[in-house]
């Protein structure tokens, strides 16, 4: 009888597992909801007020405080977790800490920025939530404006 292999006895897989590659982009960060950012800040132990500065400093680490870079990196992993959970809600913080995370913090998304600005402008004009106002047709938005003008005259 052949003895069991050490990997079976110890239940440890001796085959190295490559970390999952994940790229965090500025466009991805900007697509997060306020609640997702709050969750990421809580996971990373970072105040929301410090989040933008910490992420910005990751893009230019020269001369930055090493402790602040560590805090920013942890926040970046937490933000990536929020984005990846959209695809797989079962992912945990423990999973995220094993990823090979890369940053592309210069990649802005002008279309997403324009959509966000238009949705908020429509929300201000109509009083509707931005996600609803952003889905209005031009005719519907014009009708809101016309009705509001009649009410105010």
Backbone torsions as a table, in degrees:
resi	resn	phi	psi	omega
1	UNK	NA	133.6	-179.9
2	UNK	-86.4	131.0	178.7
3	UNK	-66.3	153.3	178.3
4	UNK	-63.5	147.4	179.1
5	UNK	-68.4	153.3	-179.8
6	UNK	-57.3	-33.3	-178.0
7	UNK	-67.9	-28.7	177.5
8	UNK	-77.8	-43.8	-179.3
9	UNK	-61.3	-43.7	-175.0
10	UNK	-91.5	-8.9	-177.1
11	UNK	60.1	27.0	178.0
12	UNK	-111.6	128.9	178.4
13	UNK	-85.9	119.6	-177.4
14	UNK	-86.1	-3.5	178.8
15	UNK	-82.1	123.1	-179.3
16	UNK	-63.6	139.8	179.0
17	UNK	-106.8	126.9	178.6
18	UNK	-71.1	135.5	176.9
19	UNK	-62.6	146.7	178.5
20	UNK	-70.5	123.9	178.0
21	UNK	-76.3	129.9	177.9
22	UNK	-135.9	133.2	177.3
23	UNK	-111.5	127.8	177.6
24	UNK	-102.6	120.5	-179.7
25	UNK	-110.0	159.2	174.9
26	UNK	-60.2	-40.5	178.7
27	UNK	-62.1	-39.7	177.7
28	UNK	-63.3	-45.4	179.0
29	UNK	-59.7	-43.3	-176.9
30	UNK	-70.6	-15.4	178.2
31	UNK	-86.7	-8.8	-179.7
32	UNK	-68.8	146.9	175.1
33	UNK	-78.9	164.8	178.5
34	UNK	-61.0	-38.1	178.2
35	UNK	-64.9	-41.8	178.6
36	UNK	-63.4	-40.6	178.1
37	UNK	-65.6	-40.6	178.1
38	UNK	-61.8	-41.1	177.3
39	UNK	-63.2	-44.1	179.9
40	UNK	-62.0	-42.4	178.4
41	UNK	-62.5	-41.0	179.1
42	UNK	-64.6	-43.1	179.4
43	UNK	-62.0	-42.7	-176.3
44	UNK	-83.2	-9.3	-178.1
45	UNK	69.2	37.1	-176.7
46	UNK	-117.3	137.3	174.6
47	UNK	-69.6	140.0	179.2
48	UNK	-55.8	-36.7	-179.2
49	UNK	-62.6	-23.4	-179.3
50	UNK	-94.9	-11.5	-170.3
51	UNK	-59.2	-49.7	-175.9
52	UNK	-61.9	-43.2	179.8
53	UNK	-63.4	-43.7	-178.5
54	UNK	-62.8	-42.0	178.7
55	UNK	-68.6	-42.5	178.8
56	UNK	-58.8	-41.7	-178.4
57	UNK	-67.5	-23.7	175.9
58	UNK	-64.5	-29.4	179.3
59	UNK	-74.8	-14.2	178.4
60	UNK	-145.1	76.2	-173.0
61	UNK	-74.4	-12.4	-178.2
62	UNK	-59.6	125.3	176.9
63	UNK	77.2	0.0	-179.4
64	UNK	-77.7	153.2	177.4
65	UNK	-65.2	126.5	-178.8
66	UNK	-57.1	-36.6	178.6
67	UNK	-66.2	-38.6	177.8
68	UNK	-68.3	-37.3	176.5
69	UNK	-64.0	-39.2	177.6
70	UNK	-63.8	-42.7	177.9
71	UNK	-63.3	-42.5	179.3
72	UNK	-65.6	-37.9	178.4
73	UNK	-66.4	-42.2	178.1
74	UNK	-63.1	-40.4	176.6
75	UNK	-63.4	-39.8	179.2
76	UNK	-60.9	-42.4	176.7
77	UNK	-62.5	-40.2	179.6
78	UNK	-67.2	-38.0	176.9
79	UNK	-65.8	-41.7	177.5
80	UNK	-61.8	-38.3	177.4
81	UNK	-59.7	-43.2	179.7
82	UNK	-61.5	-41.0	179.2
83	UNK	-67.7	-43.8	-178.4
84	UNK	-69.1	-29.2	177.7
85	UNK	-66.0	-20.7	175.7
86	UNK	-62.7	-34.2	178.6
87	UNK	-87.2	-36.0	-176.6
88	UNK	-140.3	92.0	-177.1
89	UNK	-62.5	-13.5	-178.9
90	UNK	-80.1	-8.8	-178.9
91	UNK	-64.1	145.1	-178.8
92	UNK	-121.6	171.3	176.5
93	UNK	-61.1	-35.8	178.0
94	UNK	-61.7	-39.9	175.9
95	UNK	-62.2	-48.9	-174.8
96	UNK	-58.1	-35.9	-176.8
97	UNK	-70.1	-9.4	177.8
98	UNK	-97.6	-6.8	-175.1
99	UNK	-72.2	153.5	170.3
100	UNK	-92.7	89.1	-173.6
101	UNK	-87.7	129.9	172.7
102	UNK	-118.2	153.7	-177.4
103	UNK	-113.1	138.6	169.6
104	UNK	-131.1	75.5	-172.0
105	UNK	-87.4	3.8	176.3
106	UNK	-99.3	-7.8	-174.3
107	UNK	-84.4	86.6	176.1
108	UNK	-77.9	160.0	179.1
109	UNK	-123.0	92.0	-176.0
110	UNK	-61.8	-29.2	178.7
111	UNK	-69.5	-45.9	178.2
112	UNK	-62.6	-38.5	177.8
113	UNK	-63.8	-42.4	179.3
114	UNK	-66.0	-39.8	177.7
115	UNK	-63.3	-42.6	180.0
116	UNK	-63.4	-43.9	-180.0
117	UNK	-63.8	-42.5	179.9
118	UNK	-65.6	-41.0	-179.7
119	UNK	-64.7	-40.9	179.9
120	UNK	-70.7	-40.3	177.4
121	UNK	-60.7	-42.7	178.1
122	UNK	-65.9	-36.5	178.5
123	UNK	-64.6	-42.7	178.7
124	UNK	-63.2	-41.8	-177.7
125	UNK	-70.5	-32.9	-173.7
126	UNK	-105.0	-19.5	-175.0
127	UNK	81.1	4.7	178.3
128	UNK	-86.9	160.1	173.9
129	UNK	-62.9	149.4	-177.4
130	UNK	-55.2	-38.2	-179.1
131	UNK	-67.1	-33.6	178.1
132	UNK	-77.9	-47.5	-178.3
133	UNK	-62.1	-37.1	179.6
134	UNK	-66.9	-21.1	179.9
135	UNK	-89.8	-4.8	178.9
136	UNK	-65.3	147.3	171.5
137	UNK	-76.6	165.7	177.2
138	UNK	-60.2	-40.9	179.6
139	UNK	-61.8	-42.7	179.4
140	UNK	-65.9	-41.8	178.5
141	UNK	-64.1	-41.1	177.0
142	UNK	-62.4	-39.6	179.2
143	UNK	-63.5	-41.6	175.9
144	UNK	-57.4	-45.8	-179.1
145	UNK	-63.7	-42.3	179.8
146	UNK	-64.8	-43.8	180.0
147	UNK	-65.7	-41.2	177.7
148	UNK	-63.3	-39.4	178.7
149	UNK	-64.9	-40.1	179.4
150	UNK	-66.3	-38.6	179.3
151	UNK	-65.9	-33.6	-176.9
152	UNK	-85.3	-8.5	-179.5
153	UNK	-96.1	NA	NA
